[in-house]
């Protein structure tokens, strides 16, 4: 039996096929440019070369149909037919305060997602379309929604409430929700395993840094506070999102320019952040190259991003009191050693002492590494995230009737001896090319 996971964006549909019996990934891929024209699928089956095929996908229905046809194709595919698919896991960005854990999707659940879609206008509408499309293509299997916000439902009121009229919370559900919860769940459980501690005794600060970025303060294994808010706009400086600004700033700009509320919101989400500062870049690799070429705005963007992350790390250290580990994850957190260097420099005073050589060496998705010095009171880990595995295990458990909220549910990856077969195989090739990587691989205590 296999579990299919889908992650639909506004113009994309990512997927993974997982062999549950063999505990291995059979295929991964993404359909790009859905709804915008010129769409195509990038498809990679284990043991085969990646292929790219152009195919028009005016909606997510065609995209999901293309995925299924590709997966069952005799030459390109990895499964004989759709009957081997036992369940489908779907990423849903915003579950509001209605969902504290993953759920099997029915019409009532879909209606609830639609009701709160305004809280995540860049993500939820596309994910709802993907869910609807997948249910049409695969009507006989359970479809399971895994919410990014569910992990953060353990935050206390002092963390999730805003200092605004309380009736806004009562009437309109105005509160901090937080995102990247699936990634935080995975990395929190893995960090506990590396530390050799019960997952519900660890205090962590996890930095999920990518095009969208957020930080999570974890107290006793539960989300205690996080940088994103009622929407993914709040918090850190991101690829095209501003992060924290004075709440009066949008009103000031609207008065000065005559911009509408919708245009101002769009500017803060799509034209700000690193793009707004540099005028052209969102990718940290491009910014690094530009900085090295003498671009002062690129350097400014890096300094601003690192400064914002440091402020959150320091604040969360104060709020938690005790920190067992500082963790970096996601694309930038896992690979951009130059950004980690800027963020970690100067944190010695609060107990996090990183090793520059180890940091420069760590840029892999195939191993968990430790880049702190031996004398560091707070170990610094880089843990490649695996949101798809969380979605897979939730979907299987929901299908089997064994699922429960993470405080009463055990994942395979929280065990000390857990091994990701695909990553372990790829790591062999990396070590052959770079044997020094072995020296920074984190070993569970």
C-alpha positions as CSV (number, residue, x, y, z in Angstrom):
1,X,0.0,0.0,0.0
2,X,1.2,3.5,-0.7
3,X,0.3,7.0,0.7
4,X,0.1,9.9,-1.7
5,X,0.7,13.4,-0.3
6,X,-0.2,16.6,-2.1
7,X,0.8,20.2,-1.3
8,X,-1.0,22.6,-3.6
9,X,0.1,26.2,-4.0
10,X,-1.5,29.0,-5.9
11,X,0.2,27.8,-9.1
12,X,1.8,24.5,-8.2
13,X,1.1,21.0,-6.9
14,X,3.9,19.1,-5.2
15,X,3.5,15.4,-4.5
16,X,5.2,12.4,-2.9
17,X,4.5,8.7,-3.1
18,X,5.4,6.7,0.0
19,X,5.6,2.9,0.2
20,X,4.1,2.3,3.6
21,X,5.1,-1.4,3.8
22,X,8.7,-0.7,2.7
23,X,9.0,2.6,4.6
24,X,10.5,4.3,1.5
25,X,9.8,7.1,-0.9
26,X,8.9,5.8,-4.4
27,X,8.5,9.1,-6.2
28,X,8.4,12.9,-5.8
29,X,7.5,15.7,-8.1
30,X,5.8,19.0,-8.8
31,X,3.4,20.4,-11.4
32,X,4.5,24.0,-12.0
33,X,2.6,27.0,-13.5
34,X,-0.8,25.6,-12.8
35,X,-3.6,28.1,-13.8
36,X,-1.0,30.5,-15.4
37,X,-0.2,28.7,-18.7
38,X,2.9,26.8,-19.8
39,X,2.5,24.2,-17.1
40,X,4.7,21.2,-16.8
41,X,5.5,18.3,-14.4
42,X,8.9,17.5,-12.9
43,X,8.8,13.9,-11.9
44,X,11.5,11.7,-10.1
45,X,11.1,8.0,-9.5
46,X,13.5,6.3,-7.1
47,X,16.4,4.8,-9.1
48,X,15.5,6.7,-12.3
49,X,16.5,10.0,-13.9
50,X,14.2,13.0,-13.3
51,X,11.9,13.8,-16.2
52,X,10.1,17.0,-17.3
53,X,6.9,16.8,-19.4
54,X,4.9,19.8,-20.6
55,X,1.1,19.6,-20.1
56,X,-1.6,22.3,-19.9
57,X,-3.2,22.5,-16.5
58,X,-5.7,25.4,-16.4
59,X,-6.9,24.3,-12.9
60,X,-5.7,22.0,-10.1
61,X,-8.1,19.3,-11.3
62,X,-6.0,18.8,-14.4
63,X,-2.8,19.0,-12.3
64,X,-4.0,16.2,-9.9
65,X,-5.2,14.2,-12.9
66,X,-1.7,14.6,-14.5
67,X,0.0,13.5,-11.3
68,X,-2.1,10.3,-11.1
69,X,-1.6,9.5,-14.8
70,X,2.2,10.0,-14.5
71,X,2.4,7.9,-11.3
72,X,0.5,5.0,-13.0
73,X,2.3,5.3,-16.4
74,X,4.0,2.0,-17.4
75,X,7.2,3.7,-18.3
76,X,7.3,6.9,-16.2
77,X,5.3,5.7,-13.1
78,X,6.0,3.9,-9.9
79,X,2.7,2.2,-9.1
80,X,0.6,-0.2,-11.2
81,X,-2.7,1.5,-10.7
82,X,-4.7,3.7,-8.3
83,X,-5.9,0.8,-6.2
84,X,-2.7,0.7,-4.3
85,X,-3.2,4.2,-2.9
86,X,-4.6,3.8,0.6
87,X,-5.0,7.4,1.5
88,X,-4.0,10.9,0.4
89,X,-2.6,13.5,2.8
90,X,-3.1,17.2,2.0
91,X,-1.2,20.2,3.4
92,X,-3.6,23.0,4.5
93,X,-1.9,26.2,5.6
94,X,-4.7,27.7,7.8
95,X,-7.0,25.7,9.9
96,X,-8.1,28.6,12.1
97,X,-9.1,27.7,15.6
98,X,-11.5,25.0,14.4
99,X,-8.8,22.3,13.9
100,X,-6.3,21.3,16.6
101,X,-5.2,18.1,14.7
102,X,-5.3,16.5,11.3
103,X,-8.7,15.3,10.1
104,X,-10.4,13.3,7.4
105,X,-11.9,15.6,4.9
106,X,-15.6,15.7,4.1
107,X,-18.0,18.3,2.8
108,X,-18.3,19.9,6.3
109,X,-14.5,20.2,6.7
110,X,-14.2,21.7,3.2
111,X,-16.9,24.2,4.1
112,X,-15.0,25.2,7.2
113,X,-11.7,25.6,5.2
114,X,-13.6,27.8,2.8
115,X,-15.0,29.9,5.6
116,X,-11.6,30.8,7.0
117,X,-9.8,31.1,3.6
118,X,-9.7,34.8,4.0
119,X,-7.1,34.3,6.8
120,X,-4.7,32.9,4.3
121,X,-5.7,34.2,0.8
122,X,-2.4,33.2,-0.8
123,X,-2.6,29.6,0.2
124,X,-6.0,28.2,1.4
125,X,-8.0,28.8,-1.8
126,X,-5.5,26.8,-3.9
127,X,-5.3,24.0,-1.3
128,X,-9.1,23.8,-1.3
129,X,-9.1,23.5,-5.1
130,X,-6.5,20.7,-4.8
131,X,-8.5,18.9,-2.2
132,X,-11.6,19.1,-4.4
133,X,-9.7,17.9,-7.4
134,X,-8.1,15.0,-5.6
135,X,-11.4,13.9,-4.2
136,X,-12.9,13.8,-7.7
137,X,-9.9,11.9,-9.1
138,X,-9.7,9.5,-6.1
139,X,-13.1,9.3,-4.6
140,X,-12.8,5.9,-2.9
141,X,-9.9,6.7,-0.5
142,X,-9.8,8.9,2.6
143,X,-8.4,12.4,2.1
144,X,-6.7,13.8,5.1
145,X,-5.9,17.4,5.9
146,X,-2.8,18.3,7.8
147,X,-2.9,21.9,9.1
148,X,0.1,24.1,9.5
149,X,-1.7,25.9,12.3
150,X,-2.6,22.8,14.3
151,X,0.8,22.4,16.0
152,X,0.4,25.9,17.5
153,X,-2.9,25.3,19.2
154,X,-1.1,24.6,22.4
155,X,0.1,28.2,22.8
156,X,-1.2,29.9,25.9
157,X,-3.4,33.1,25.7
158,X,-0.5,35.4,26.5
159,X,1.2,34.2,23.4
160,X,-1.7,34.0,20.9
161,X,-3.8,37.0,21.9
162,X,-3.3,40.5,20.5
163,X,-3.7,43.6,22.6
164,X,-6.8,44.7,20.6
165,X,-10.4,44.9,21.7
166,X,-11.2,41.5,23.1
167,X,-14.4,41.3,21.1
168,X,-12.4,41.1,17.9
169,X,-11.1,37.7,19.2
170,X,-14.6,36.6,20.3
171,X,-16.4,37.7,17.1
172,X,-13.8,37.5,14.4
173,X,-11.2,35.0,15.7
174,X,-8.5,37.6,15.7
175,X,-5.5,35.9,17.3
176,X,-2.0,34.6,16.5
177,X,-2.2,31.2,14.7
178,X,1.3,30.5,13.5
179,X,2.4,28.4,10.5
180,X,5.0,25.9,9.4
181,X,3.6,23.6,12.1
182,X,4.2,20.4,10.3
183,X,7.9,21.3,9.9
184,X,8.1,22.3,13.6
185,X,6.5,19.1,14.7
186,X,9.0,17.0,12.8
187,X,12.1,19.0,13.9
188,X,11.0,19.2,17.5
189,X,10.6,15.4,17.7
190,X,13.9,14.9,15.9
191,X,15.7,17.4,18.2
192,X,14.4,15.5,21.3
193,X,15.7,12.2,19.8
194,X,19.2,13.8,19.1
195,X,19.3,15.2,22.7
196,X,18.3,11.8,24.1
197,X,15.3,13.4,26.0
198,X,11.6,12.8,26.3
199,X,10.0,14.9,23.6
200,X,7.8,16.5,26.3
201,X,10.6,17.8,28.4
202,X,12.6,19.7,25.8
203,X,12.7,23.5,25.3
204,X,13.7,24.5,21.8
205,X,14.0,27.5,19.5
206,X,13.4,26.3,15.9
207,X,14.2,28.6,13.0
208,X,12.3,27.5,9.8
209,X,14.0,29.8,7.3
210,X,12.9,29.7,3.6
211,X,11.1,32.0,1.2
212,X,8.6,32.1,4.0
213,X,10.2,32.0,7.4
214,X,9.1,31.8,11.1
215,X,10.5,30.9,14.5
216,X,8.9,28.7,17.1
217,X,9.6,28.7,20.8
218,X,8.9,25.1,22.1
219,X,8.3,24.6,25.9
220,X,8.2,21.1,27.2
221,X,7.7,19.7,23.6
222,X,4.7,22.0,22.9
223,X,4.5,25.2,20.8
224,X,4.7,28.1,23.2
225,X,5.1,31.1,20.9
226,X,5.8,31.7,17.2
227,X,6.6,34.7,15.0
228,X,3.9,34.4,12.4
229,X,0.5,35.7,13.4
230,X,-3.1,35.7,12.2
231,X,-1.6,35.4,8.7
232,X,1.9,34.4,7.5
233,X,2.8,38.1,7.0
234,X,3.9,38.8,10.6
235,X,7.4,38.2,12.0
236,X,10.6,37.7,10.2
237,X,11.8,39.4,7.0
238,X,11.0,36.9,4.2
239,X,11.4,36.6,0.4
240,X,8.7,39.0,-0.5
241,X,6.9,39.6,2.9
242,X,7.7,42.5,5.1
243,X,7.3,40.7,8.5
244,X,6.9,43.0,11.5
245,X,6.0,46.6,10.7
246,X,4.4,49.5,12.6
247,X,0.6,48.7,12.3
248,X,0.1,52.3,11.3
249,X,2.4,52.0,8.3
250,X,-0.3,50.7,5.8
251,X,-2.6,53.6,6.7
252,X,0.2,56.1,6.3
253,X,1.0,54.7,2.8
254,X,-2.6,54.6,1.7
255,X,-3.0,58.3,2.7
256,X,0.2,59.3,0.9
257,X,-0.2,57.3,-2.3
258,X,-3.9,56.7,-2.6
259,X,-3.3,52.9,-2.7
260,X,-6.3,50.7,-1.8
261,X,-6.3,48.4,1.2
262,X,-6.0,45.4,-1.2
263,X,-3.1,46.9,-3.1
264,X,-1.3,47.8,0.2
265,X,-1.8,44.3,1.5
266,X,-0.5,42.8,-1.7
267,X,2.6,45.1,-1.5
268,X,3.4,43.9,2.0
269,X,3.0,40.2,0.9
270,X,4.4,40.2,-2.6
271,X,6.7,43.3,-3.0
272,X,8.3,43.7,0.4
273,X,10.9,41.7,2.4
274,X,14.1,40.9,0.7
275,X,12.6,41.8,-2.7
276,X,11.5,45.2,-1.4
277,X,15.0,45.9,0.0
278,X,17.1,44.7,-3.0
279,X,14.6,45.6,-5.7
280,X,15.1,42.3,-7.5
281,X,16.0,39.3,-5.3
282,X,14.2,36.9,-3.1
283,X,16.6,33.9,-3.4
284,X,19.3,34.1,-0.7
285,X,21.9,32.6,-3.2
286,X,21.3,35.5,-5.6
287,X,21.6,38.0,-2.7
288,X,24.8,36.4,-1.6
289,X,26.3,36.7,-5.1
290,X,25.1,40.3,-5.4
291,X,26.7,41.1,-2.0
292,X,30.0,39.5,-3.1
293,X,29.8,41.7,-6.2
294,X,29.6,44.8,-4.1
295,X,25.8,45.4,-4.1
296,X,25.2,47.4,-0.9
297,X,21.4,46.7,-0.9
298,X,22.1,43.0,-0.9
299,X,24.4,43.4,2.1
300,X,21.7,45.5,3.8
301,X,19.1,42.9,3.1
302,X,21.2,40.2,4.7
303,X,22.0,42.3,7.7
304,X,18.3,43.2,8.2
305,X,17.1,39.6,7.9
306,X,19.8,38.3,10.4
307,X,19.1,41.1,12.8
308,X,15.4,40.3,12.9
309,X,16.1,36.6,13.5
310,X,18.5,37.4,16.3
311,X,15.9,39.6,18.0
312,X,13.4,36.7,18.0
313,X,16.0,34.2,19.2
314,X,17.0,36.4,22.1
315,X,13.3,37.1,23.0
316,X,12.4,33.5,23.0
317,X,15.4,32.5,25.1
318,X,14.2,35.0,27.7
319,X,10.6,33.7,27.5
320,X,11.6,30.0,27.8
321,X,14.2,30.5,30.5
322,X,16.0,27.3,29.6
323,X,16.9,26.3,26.0
324,X,18.1,22.8,25.3
325,X,18.9,23.4,21.6
326,X,18.7,25.9,18.8
327,X,17.6,24.4,15.5
328,X,17.8,25.5,11.9
329,X,15.6,24.0,9.2
330,X,14.0,24.5,5.7
331,X,15.8,25.6,2.5
332,X,17.7,28.6,3.9
333,X,18.2,27.2,7.4
334,X,19.6,24.0,5.9
335,X,21.8,25.3,3.1
336,X,22.6,29.1,3.5
337,X,25.6,28.8,5.8
338,X,26.4,32.5,5.2
339,X,23.0,33.5,6.7
340,X,23.5,31.1,9.6
341,X,26.8,32.8,10.2
342,X,25.3,36.2,10.4
343,X,22.5,35.0,12.7
344,X,24.8,33.1,15.1
345,X,27.6,35.6,15.3
346,X,27.3,37.4,18.6
347,X,25.0,34.8,20.3
348,X,27.9,33.6,22.5
349,X,26.6,35.8,25.3
350,X,23.4,33.8,25.5
351,X,25.1,30.4,25.4
352,X,25.0,29.5,21.6
353,X,28.6,29.2,20.4
354,X,28.9,28.1,16.8
355,X,31.9,26.7,15.0
356,X,32.5,28.6,11.7
357,X,34.3,25.7,10.0
358,X,31.5,23.3,10.9
359,X,28.9,25.8,9.8
360,X,30.5,26.2,6.4
361,X,30.6,22.5,6.0
362,X,27.0,21.9,6.7
363,X,24.8,22.2,3.6
364,X,22.9,18.9,3.1
365,X,19.4,17.6,3.2
366,X,20.6,14.0,3.8
367,X,21.9,14.3,7.4
368,X,21.3,16.0,10.7
369,X,24.4,18.0,11.8
370,X,25.6,19.8,14.8
371,X,27.6,23.0,14.2
372,X,28.2,24.3,17.8
373,X,31.5,24.1,19.7
374,X,31.9,21.6,22.5
375,X,31.8,24.4,25.1
376,X,28.5,25.8,23.8
377,X,25.8,25.6,26.5
378,X,23.1,25.5,23.8
379,X,23.8,23.0,21.0
380,X,23.1,24.3,17.5
381,X,21.6,21.6,15.2
382,X,20.6,21.7,11.6
383,X,17.7,19.3,11.0
384,X,16.4,18.8,7.5
385,X,12.7,19.0,7.7
386,X,10.3,16.3,6.4
387,X,6.8,17.7,6.3
388,X,5.8,15.0,3.8
389,X,6.6,12.2,6.3
390,X,4.4,13.9,8.9
391,X,1.6,14.1,6.4
392,X,2.1,10.5,5.4
393,X,2.0,9.1,8.9
394,X,-1.0,11.3,9.8
395,X,-2.9,10.1,6.7
396,X,-2.1,6.4,7.4
397,X,-3.2,6.7,11.0
398,X,-6.4,8.5,10.1
399,X,-7.2,5.8,7.6
400,X,-6.4,3.1,10.1
401,X,-8.3,4.7,13.0
402,X,-5.2,5.0,15.2
403,X,-4.5,8.7,14.9
404,X,-4.5,11.2,17.8
405,X,-3.1,14.6,18.6
406,X,0.7,14.6,18.8
407,X,0.7,14.6,22.6
408,X,-0.9,11.2,22.5
409,X,0.6,9.8,19.3
410,X,4.0,8.4,18.5
411,X,5.7,9.0,15.1
412,X,8.4,6.8,13.7
413,X,10.9,9.6,13.3
414,X,10.9,10.4,17.1
415,X,12.7,7.2,17.7
416,X,16.5,7.3,18.2
417,X,17.1,4.6,15.6
418,X,14.9,6.2,12.9
419,X,16.5,6.2,9.4
420,X,15.2,7.9,6.3
421,X,16.2,5.3,3.7
422,X,16.3,7.6,0.7
423,X,18.4,10.2,2.5
424,X,20.7,7.6,4.0
425,X,21.4,6.3,0.5
426,X,22.1,9.8,-0.9
427,X,24.3,10.5,2.1
428,X,26.7,7.8,1.0
429,X,27.4,9.6,-2.3
430,X,27.9,12.9,-0.4
431,X,30.4,11.3,2.0
432,X,32.3,9.8,-0.8
433,X,32.8,13.3,-2.3
434,X,33.2,15.1,1.1
435,X,34.4,12.8,3.8
436,X,34.7,15.7,6.3
437,X,30.9,15.9,6.5
438,X,31.0,12.8,8.7
439,X,32.6,14.8,11.5
440,X,29.6,17.0,12.0
441,X,26.8,14.4,11.6
442,X,24.7,14.6,14.8
443,X,24.4,11.3,16.7
444,X,21.5,10.7,19.1
445,X,22.6,10.7,22.8
